[in-house]
């Protein structure tokens, strides 16, 4: 699978979010954050700064999920990435 242009296929990391005081946030509370963490599965043909395997944070409000080979993947655009670890 190869995304075209500035699209990026990612897999979301479902991680436990812990506050500085040690409180673990529920999934519902964690979903209130605007940005999510993910791993890049495949960058698009016009994506130059992000590589396969990069861990990124992206704006989840501009993403969509689709089934590829019976597995759900999230698709975003390059400009929705805000941080690369």
Secondary structure as UniProt FT lines:
FT   TURN            5..6
FT   STRAND          7..12
FT   STRAND          17..18
FT   TURN            20..21
FT   STRAND          24..25
FT   HELIX           27..30
FT   TURN            31..32
FT   STRAND          35..43
FT   TURN            45..46
FT   TURN            52..53
FT   STRAND          55..59
FT   HELIX           60..62
FT   STRAND          64..68
FT   TURN            69..70
FT   STRAND          71..77
FT   HELIX           78..80
FT   STRAND          81..84
//
